């Protein structure tokens, strides 16, 4: 469970979201794992650096050469920065349940509701 969702477990249970199964995908070198989340977010965890990043699959981010901006979800009542998203404003009907990573290239596919997003990173070799 993502830490910011701990305060929402009762709501997730009441809406049957507690039974959602988010797939995980590994990059070609098995150093980064990716999984989906609510609000059309997806998360990546780097095993070597222990860093993680939350990104959003949206129409704005799917424009050619668009750069994905890291997103930060803060717990209810916690300190928020300007671009932070409150856990209370997450849309639990928008969820990424299926992700895939190309076995050799840094290309990912994200399935969100009825949309398929494909992102490619030519600059960085691992995260983002």
C-alpha positions as CSV (number, residue, x, y, z in Angstrom):
1,X,0.0,0.0,0.0
2,X,1.3,3.4,-0.9
3,X,1.9,5.3,2.4
4,X,-0.4,8.2,1.4
5,X,-3.3,5.7,1.0
6,X,-3.2,4.4,4.6
7,X,-5.6,7.0,5.8
8,X,-8.0,6.0,3.0
9,X,-8.2,2.2,3.6
10,X,-11.8,2.4,4.9
11,X,-13.0,4.4,1.9
12,X,-11.1,2.0,-0.4
13,X,-12.8,-1.0,1.3
14,X,-16.3,0.6,1.1
15,X,-15.9,1.3,-2.7
16,X,-14.4,-2.2,-3.4
17,X,-11.2,-0.5,-4.5
18,X,-9.4,-2.5,-1.9
19,X,-9.6,-5.4,-4.3
20,X,-7.9,-3.6,-7.2
21,X,-4.8,-5.4,-8.5
22,X,-2.1,-3.2,-9.7
23,X,0.4,-5.0,-12.0
24,X,4.1,-4.5,-11.6
25,X,6.6,-4.4,-14.4
26,X,10.4,-4.5,-14.4
27,X,12.8,-2.7,-16.7
28,X,15.1,-4.7,-18.9
29,X,18.0,-4.7,-16.4
30,X,15.7,-5.5,-13.4
31,X,16.8,-2.4,-11.6
32,X,13.6,-0.4,-11.7
33,X,10.0,-1.6,-10.9
34,X,6.9,0.2,-12.1
35,X,3.3,-0.1,-10.8
36,X,0.1,1.7,-11.3
37,X,-1.9,3.8,-8.7
38,X,-5.1,5.8,-8.4
39,X,-5.7,9.2,-10.1
40,X,-3.9,7.9,-13.3
41,X,-0.6,7.9,-11.4
42,X,2.1,5.3,-11.8
43,X,5.1,4.8,-9.6
44,X,8.7,3.7,-10.3
45,X,11.1,2.4,-7.7
46,X,14.9,2.2,-8.4
47,X,16.5,-0.7,-6.5
48,X,20.0,0.7,-6.8
49,X,19.5,4.3,-5.7
50,X,16.4,3.5,-3.5
51,X,14.7,6.5,-5.2
52,X,11.0,6.5,-6.2
53,X,9.0,8.8,-8.4
54,X,5.3,9.2,-9.0
55,X,4.2,10.3,-12.5
56,X,0.9,10.9,-14.1
57,X,-0.5,9.5,-17.4
58,X,-2.8,12.3,-18.8
59,X,-3.7,13.9,-22.1
60,X,-1.3,16.7,-21.4
61,X,1.6,14.4,-20.8
62,X,0.9,12.4,-23.9
63,X,1.7,15.2,-26.3
64,X,4.8,14.5,-28.4
65,X,8.0,15.4,-26.6
66,X,6.1,16.3,-23.4
67,X,8.2,15.9,-20.2
68,X,6.6,14.0,-17.3
69,X,6.7,16.0,-14.1
70,X,7.1,14.2,-10.8
71,X,3.9,14.3,-8.7
72,X,3.7,14.2,-5.0
73,X,0.7,13.1,-3.0
74,X,0.6,14.3,0.6
75,X,-1.4,12.7,3.4
76,X,-4.5,14.5,4.7
77,X,-3.6,17.4,6.9
78,X,0.1,17.2,6.0
79,X,2.3,20.0,4.9
80,X,1.8,20.7,1.2
81,X,4.0,22.4,-1.4
82,X,2.5,24.3,-4.3
83,X,2.2,21.4,-6.7
84,X,1.4,18.7,-4.1
85,X,-1.9,16.8,-4.5
86,X,-3.9,16.0,-1.4
87,X,-4.9,12.4,-0.9
88,X,-8.4,13.7,-0.3
89,X,-8.6,14.9,-4.0
90,X,-7.5,11.6,-5.6
91,X,-10.0,10.1,-8.1
92,X,-10.2,6.4,-7.2
93,X,-12.2,5.7,-10.4
94,X,-9.1,6.6,-12.5
95,X,-6.5,3.9,-12.0
96,X,-3.7,2.3,-13.8
97,X,-3.9,-1.4,-13.4
98,X,-1.7,-2.6,-16.3
99,X,1.8,-1.5,-17.1
100,X,4.5,-2.9,-19.4
101,X,8.2,-2.2,-20.0
102,X,10.0,-2.9,-23.2
103,X,12.6,-5.6,-22.5
104,X,15.5,-3.7,-24.2
105,X,14.5,-0.1,-24.5
106,X,13.4,2.5,-22.0
107,X,9.8,2.5,-23.4
108,X,6.8,1.9,-21.1
109,X,3.1,1.3,-21.9
110,X,0.5,2.4,-19.4
111,X,-3.2,1.4,-19.6
112,X,-5.5,3.9,-17.9
113,X,-9.2,3.2,-18.2
114,X,-9.8,3.3,-21.9
115,X,-6.5,4.9,-22.9
116,X,-3.1,3.5,-23.7
117,X,-0.1,5.7,-23.1
118,X,3.3,5.0,-24.5
119,X,6.3,6.9,-23.1
120,X,9.9,6.8,-24.3
121,X,12.9,8.3,-22.6
122,X,15.9,9.0,-24.8
123,X,17.8,11.2,-22.3
124,X,18.0,9.3,-19.0
125,X,18.7,5.6,-19.0
126,X,16.7,4.6,-15.9
127,X,14.1,6.7,-14.0
128,X,11.5,9.1,-15.5
